[in-house]
Amino acid sequence: MRVLLACGPMHPEPQGVPLPGLGLGAAAVTRALATGWSRVRPHDHLALLPLPDGGPGSAQSVAPARVRSHEVVTAPGPLGDLREADLLRLAPATGSAPPRAPRMWLLDAARLMSLPEDATVAARQALEGGTGGLGLATAQALRRTRPGDTLVIGLARSAVHDGGAGLIEALGGAEAARGLMDGRDVVLALADGVSLGGVSGAGQGLVGLTGLSPEQAQEADRVACACACRLAQTLAGSGPTAPVLHYGGQAQGRRLTVSSWGTGAGGGAAMVLRALGARALPGARVMAGLLGLEAAAATADLLVTSQGEAYDVLADSVPAVVGQAAVDHAVPAVLVAGRALVPRGELAEAGIVCLASLQPTAAATSWQESGPQAVAGRLEQMGQRLARTWSR
């Protein structure tokens, strides 16, 4: 049997936002399930395709065969502590490319801005933190590219909420930023499509993520949204050439505002980068394209994917993208979740025929109990169970 393990990361998700310091990344999830499966059905052919969503650690899930060069970019985190982000130059998915062909790069910028486990630290990031380190890392990555290249920047939601002010300052201002991006195709692979402002925006989410009072969160949001609006107008102008919402490769005809899809990623840095000309796309779809999900699914008899906590199948999430690939190639797809309460009908609509949860609904302990190593052990057991159920 040919099984494609196209697994996403599995992290706890308070308020719907993953905590990357807990749980396992996409590559570790994929390896654990494969280990368990192989113990029971060693003759099955397992294809391992970790499928990150643009969030922290996405670059670490790319197979070594696809990496032409790898360097570590060092930059300050939201509160000034030094952090690292991976910058990959990707090899072509198939065949060889001409010497001067456009090159593809991936910057795991979300690692610089990841949500801390401690709500007190998250509150400090919201009130005092900035996106300057993200700007420095982006500048370093752009300087490695040449005109015609594509730079994919992974971004996710963060406790930081400065409206991108630190980012544009670190890029050297408007003219310097335009010069760095000139001729480059910059794509934002967004793990979270939250807007910067609005009733469901990143600012409103600060209360649950950081413990800030509603009044503090509202004031921080007001300042960040005002800043982002000023920057967007300065960078892109306001007349008929104002930027539009990019989604799925198509311009949707909406002007870029703080309520636009995806503007809240990276504390508002996504909105500023889009005002400079970057395209914003769902991270899972970008990574699926980069890593060759469609080609891999075409030769599989079964697809297996994963998510930490699933209460619905969000559009453009890893399970939704894998489920669509399964539908396209008329093969079943299985979703492994840490904890899940998704209605069967919703799963079926997403192309997923089976849900396997590490944590039963009535369990007294959490699926991530005892840390990442214990989660890996539970996934190995789940791999054995799936092999017994599905292998033929």
GITA-V557776 format. One record per helix or strand of 2 or more residues. SS is the DSSP state (a for helix, b for strand). FROM is the first residue (numbers start at 1). TO is the last residue. If there is no record, write none. Layout:
# GITA-V557776
ss:SS from:FROM to:TO
ss:SS from:FROM to:TO
This chain:
# GITA-V557776
ss:b from:2 to:5
ss:a from:14 to:16
ss:a from:26 to:40
ss:b from:45 to:48
ss:a from:59 to:61
ss:a from:64 to:66
ss:b from:67 to:76
ss:b from:82 to:90
ss:b from:104 to:107
ss:a from:109 to:113
ss:a from:119 to:128
ss:a from:132 to:144
ss:b from:150 to:155
ss:a from:165 to:170
ss:a from:174 to:181
ss:b from:185 to:190
ss:a from:202 to:210
ss:a from:214 to:236
ss:b from:244 to:247
ss:b from:250 to:255
ss:a from:265 to:275
ss:b from:279 to:282
ss:a from:283 to:291
ss:a from:293 to:297
ss:b from:302 to:310
ss:a from:318 to:328
ss:b from:332 to:340
ss:a from:344 to:349
ss:b from:354 to:357
ss:a from:372 to:390
